Amino acid sequence: MLPPTWLGNKRERFDKLIDIASESELSGGAISNVIRRCGIQILSSDSNHLSEEVLKQAIKKTEQVLSGISS
């Protein structure tokens, strides 16, 4: 779903992003929301790569929204 250029070339960086994502318990539409949030952040910044921080922030925001819905 993400353009390959956003993930970068380094395998260890890619593996780290996968590790971060796999720590969350999101599924379905929530994963799409994380990807959407990451995309918006990347497109609105000077960067063309997905950073660990952007991914963590997108996951956190999505989890907060979901916990607000389920509370």
NORZI-V899412 format. One record per run of one state. SS is the DSSP state (alpha for helix, beta for strand, coil for the rest). FROM is the first residue (numbers start at 1). LEN is the number of residues. If there is no record, write none. Layout:
ss->SS from->FROM len->LEN
ss->SS from->FROM len->LEN
//
This chain:
ss->coil from->1 len->3
ss->alpha from->4 len->4
ss->coil from->8 len->3
ss->alpha from->11 len->12
ss->coil from->23 len->6
ss->alpha from->29 len->15
ss->coil from->44 len->8
ss->alpha from->52 len->19
ss->coil from->71 len->1
//
